[in-house]
C-alpha cells in the first residue's frame, strides 16, 4: 500500500466529515462497501470510526452517502451529449465518472 495514497484518502475522509457528509470505505477501484453501511444512511461516522478504517494495510476508496444524512443530492449524467443547458452554468462540485459526470 502506498502510504501517501492512504494518507491522502484519510485526509479527504476527515474533510468530508467536517462537511457533515456521511461516508463509508469501499473496496479500492470498486463500489463494494468494506463495512456494513446501512447505519450510515441515518448518521455519519465518527472521527474514531474513520480512523479505524485506516488502521489496516489495505487501500480503500470512499463513498459519500447521499440524501438527507449528508444533505446532498447528486445528478448523474451518463453522457455529455444529454447534459441539460441549465446545469452547465451552475456552480457545484463535479466528479468525472467512467461514463459521464456526477453534479
N, C-alpha and C positions, 0 to 999 in steps of 0.2 A: 504494500500500500504506500502511496505517496503521502508523506507526512504533510506536505504543503497542500495537497488536494483535500485531505481530511480536515486540516486546519481551516481552509477557506470555506468548506461546507459547514463546519461548526460555526464559524463567524457569521455566515449567512443565516443559519438557523436561528441564532440568537437575535439577529437583526429582524427577522420575521416575527419572532416572539415579541420584540419591542414594538412592532406594528400591530400587535394583538391578532396576528394570524395564527390559526391552528395548523400545525404542520405535523407530518409523520415521516419517518425514514422509509425509503423504498430501496429495492434492490438496484444496485448500480446499473445504469443504462437500461432499466426496465421500469414497469409501473407496478410491480408487485410489492405490496406492503411487507415490511420486515417485522411488524408487530401487529397485534390485534388493534384495530384502529377505530372501531365504532364509537368508543367513548369520546374521541377527539372531534366527533361531529357536534358535540354539545359543549365541550370545554377544551381550551387549548392546553397543550402540555406545559408542565412546569419547567423551569430552568434546569432543575435536577434531572428530570426525565430526559431532556435533550442532551445534557452532558453524559448521561448513562449510555445513550445510543452510540456515542463516540468512544467508548472505553475499549471495544474490541478492535481488531486489526482489519476489519472488512470495510472496503469502500462502500459508500452509500450515497444515494441521492435523496432529495427532499421532495415531498408533495405537499401542496397547500390545500387544506380542506376548504372549499369554497362554500358560500352560503352564509346563513345567519351567524354561525360561530365566528367567522372571520370578517363578517360584514363585507363580503367580497363577491362580486358577480363576474363571471367570465363569459365572454363571447368567443366562440370557437369558429373560426373561418378556415375551411379546408382548401380554399383556392383564392389567390389574389384576384382572380377574374370576377369573383362574386362579392368582393368587398364593397359594402354599401358606401355611397359617396359621403354620407353624414359621419361615418366612422373615420374617414381619412383625416378629418380636421379636429378630432377630439384628442386632448392631451391626456394620455393614460400610459400605463405600462404596456409593453408589447413583448410577447415571447414568441420567437420563431419556433415552430414545431416541424416535424418531418414532412407534414403535408400542407401546412399553412401557418396560421397565427392564432395566438390567444391574446385578446384585448381585455 
